[in-house]
Amino acid sequence: QVQLVESGGDSVQSGGSLRLSCETPGFTFSSFGMSWVRQAPGKGLEWVSGINSGGAITRYADSVKGRFTVSRDNAKNTLYLQMNSLKPEDTAVYSCSKSRAKGSGTPGPWMAEYDARGQGTQVTVSA
C-alpha cells in the first residue's frame, strides 16, 4: 500500500528556512517521479516542484524558483524540499505526490498525473 508521510513543517519568520521530508514506504520509490504541492487556507492545490525518478531533472513553479530546492535520496526512499527566503505567502500545508506512471519523466502541475498524496505538513511564515 502506498504511503506518503511528510514532516518538517514549522512556524518561521519571513526570510527563514525549512527542510521538508517525505518518507515513502510501500512502493518502489526510485521508479517514480515525485512532486511537492501546497494548499493555502481557502485556496486550491498549487503545484510547487517536481523531480524525475533519478533525481537529475527538476522543475519549479515561478513563485518558488530560486528559493526552493527539491531533491531525493532513492537509497532512503525519501523526498526533500529545502525552502529558503520564506515569505508569508508560502504559508500552506505542503504535501508530496507520487506520479501515476513509472518512468523517468519529470512531473508537472497537472494533478491528473498523480495517484497518491500524503496528509501534509503545515508551514507558517510570519511577517
N, C-alpha and C positions, 0 to 999 in steps of 0.2 A: 504494500500500500504506500502510495506517495505521501511523504510528509515534508513540509517545509516549515522550519522553525526559526523565526527571526529573533535577534537580540541586539542590544547595544544602544537602543533609544534612550534619550535622556532630555533634561531641560538644560539649555545652554544660552548664553548671551550672544547677541549678534556679533559676528566675527569669529566665533568659536568653531571647534571641530568635533566631529564624532566619527566613529567607525562602526558600521553596522555589519552583522554577520547573519548568514542564513545557512543553517545546517539542513542536510537533505538526506535523511535515511529513507530507504525503501525503493530506490531506483538507481539505475546506472548513471550517476551524475555526469560523468565525463562524456556521455553520448549526446547531451542536450544543451542547446543554447539556453541562456537564462536572462532574466531581466529584473530590474527593480521598478516598482510602480509606487505611487503615493496617492493618498486621498486626504485632502484638507477638509476641515469641518464645513459641511454644507455643499461640498463640491464633488464632482465625479472623479473617477480614477484618471490619473495622469501618469503616462509612461515617463520614466526618468532616464534609464540607461539599459543597454543590452550588451551581452558578451557572448561570443561564439563558444562552441563546446571545448575547443582547445585553449581558449583564453587569449588568443593573439589579436583578435579583432573586437573592437568596442565601438559603441555608438552612444550618443548623449542627446538629451533634449537641449534645445538652445538655452533654456532657463538655468541649466546647471553646468553647461560646458565651461571647462576651465576651473571649476571649483570642486567637482565631484570626480572620483575615480573608481571605476568598477574593476574588480579582479576576482580570480577564483583559484582555489587550490584543489585540484582534482584528486590528489592523494588523500586529502582530508574531507572530500565531499562537501566543501564549504564555499559559499559565495560571499563576497565582501563589497561594501560600499564605503569608501573614505570620503567624508564630506568636510570640506574646508570653507572658510569665509561664509559661514552660515548666515542667512538672512531671516527675518521674521516670516517672510512669505514661503520659506521652506518648511514651516510648521505643518505637520501632516502625520498620518500613520503610514509607515513605509513597509511594503511587503515585497517578497521575492516571488517570481512567477517562473514556471517551467514551460519551455516550448512544447507544443503538441507533437512536433515531428522530430525524429532523430536526425542528426546531421551536423554539418559544420557551419551552417548559416548563422548570421547574427540577427537575433530577433529585434523587432522594432515596435512602434507604438500601436499596432493593431491588436486589440485584445483577443481577437479570434485566434491568434497564433498560440495562445496559451491554454493549457488544460488543468493547471493546478496553481493555487496561490496560497501563501501562508496567512496566518491571522494578523501578522504585522507587529511592528514595534513603534511606539509613539516618540516622535521628535518634536520638541517645542523650543522655539527660538524666540527669545525676548529682546526687545529693542534696547 
